[in-house]
Amino acid sequence: MATHHTSITNRDGLAFDAELNGHSITLDAAAAAGGTDYGPTPKPLLLTSLAGCTGMDVASILAKMQMPYDGFTVEVDGDLSEEHPRVYTAIRLRYVFTGAELDEAKINKAVKLSQEKYCGVSAMLKQITELSYEVLLNP
């Protein structure tokens, strides 16, 4: 069984330096919440992890399908509850593709495979919140 490890060290106030597999990132709270805004807050990073996980899946699957595209973006919006603990009550993904030779069936298949089989972050989040997605071609 694989295990992932990370650690954070207090930098100053609410700011922490995180170490992830030899990479560093600083986490902090916004100034309005008592931080110094040295870096992103933790919850939105969860959305970034989701986008990265599914985006890498889709890019890999489309490469195997030899499906070219000019641009590919994953946009994620998460709705936070009003009460504490503030959690995501709904998460929406938009897979946005641009290109002259986009194959809608291949793109939809790649996204569906990511969402239903490969993306572990999606699988975890679906257990605790509503997760939906849409695919946009040359918007």
C-alpha positions in Angstrom: 0.0 0.0 0.0 1.3 3.4 -1.0 1.5 6.2 1.6 1.8 9.9 1.0 3.4 12.2 3.5 3.5 15.9 3.9 4.5 18.2 6.7 4.0 21.9 7.5 6.1 24.2 9.6 4.9 27.4 11.1 6.5 30.3 9.3 4.9 33.2 11.1 1.4 33.8 12.6 -1.0 31.7 10.5 1.5 31.1 7.7 2.9 27.6 7.2 5.5 26.2 4.8 4.4 22.9 3.5 6.8 20.2 2.1 5.3 17.8 -0.5 7.6 15.3 -2.1 10.5 17.7 -2.4 8.2 20.7 -3.4 7.4 23.6 -1.2 4.3 25.7 -0.9 3.3 28.4 1.6 -0.2 28.3 3.2 -1.7 31.3 4.9 -5.0 33.0 5.8 -6.2 36.2 4.2 -5.4 39.4 6.0 -9.0 39.8 6.9 -8.9 36.5 8.8 -5.7 37.4 10.7 -3.1 36.1 8.2 -0.6 37.8 6.0 -1.7 36.3 2.7 1.7 34.7 1.9 0.0 31.9 0.1 -3.3 30.2 -0.7 -5.6 28.9 2.0 -6.0 25.2 2.4 -9.6 24.6 1.2 -9.1 26.0 -2.3 -6.1 23.8 -2.6 -8.4 20.9 -2.3 -10.2 22.2 -5.5 -6.8 22.6 -7.1 -6.0 19.0 -6.3 -9.2 17.9 -7.8 -8.5 19.9 -11.0 -5.0 18.5 -11.2 -6.0 14.9 -10.6 -8.8 14.8 -13.2 -7.0 17.1 -15.7 -3.9 14.8 -15.7 -6.2 11.8 -16.2 -8.0 13.4 -19.1 -4.8 14.7 -20.8 -3.3 11.2 -20.5 -6.3 9.4 -21.9 -6.7 11.8 -24.8 -3.0 11.4 -25.6 -3.5 7.6 -25.8 -6.6 8.2 -28.0 -4.4 10.5 -30.2 -7.0 13.3 -29.8 -5.4 16.6 -30.4 -6.5 19.9 -28.8 -5.1 23.4 -28.8 -6.1 24.3 -25.2 -7.4 22.5 -22.2 -8.5 24.0 -18.9 -10.3 22.6 -15.9 -12.2 25.2 -13.9 -13.6 24.3 -10.5 -16.1 26.1 -8.3 -16.9 25.0 -4.7 -19.8 26.3 -2.6 -19.0 26.7 1.1 -21.5 26.3 3.9 -22.2 29.3 6.0 -21.8 27.5 9.4 -18.6 26.0 10.9 -17.0 23.8 10.0 -17.3 25.5 6.6 -17.3 22.6 4.1 -18.0 22.4 0.4 -21.6 21.6 -0.1 -21.3 21.4 -3.9 -18.4 21.3 -6.4 -18.7 22.0 -10.1 -16.1 21.2 -12.7 -15.9 22.6 -16.2 -13.6 20.9 -18.7 -12.9 23.6 -21.4 -11.3 22.5 -24.7 -10.3 24.6 -27.7 -9.1 23.3 -31.1 -10.1 22.8 -34.7 -10.2 19.0 -34.6 -12.0 18.2 -31.3 -13.8 14.9 -31.2 -16.6 15.3 -28.7 -17.2 11.6 -28.2 -13.5 11.0 -27.3 -13.4 14.0 -25.0 -16.6 12.9 -23.2 -15.3 9.4 -22.8 -12.0 10.6 -21.3 -13.8 12.9 -18.8 -16.2 10.1 -17.9 -13.3 7.6 -17.3 -11.6 10.1 -15.1 -14.7 10.8 -13.1 -15.9 7.2 -12.8 -12.7 5.2 -12.7 -9.4 7.0 -12.3 -9.5 10.2 -10.3 -9.1 9.4 -6.6 -9.7 12.9 -5.5 -13.1 12.9 -7.3 -13.9 9.5 -5.8 -13.2 10.8 -2.3 -15.1 14.1 -2.7 -18.2 12.4 -4.1 -18.5 10.5 -0.8 -19.0 13.8 1.1 -20.5 16.4 -1.3 -22.3 16.8 -4.6 -19.9 16.8 -7.5 -21.0 17.7 -11.0 -19.2 18.5 -14.3 -19.7 19.8 -17.8 -17.6 19.7 -21.0 -17.3 22.8 -23.1 -15.9 22.7 -26.6 -14.7 26.0 -28.2 -16.8 28.2 -26.0 
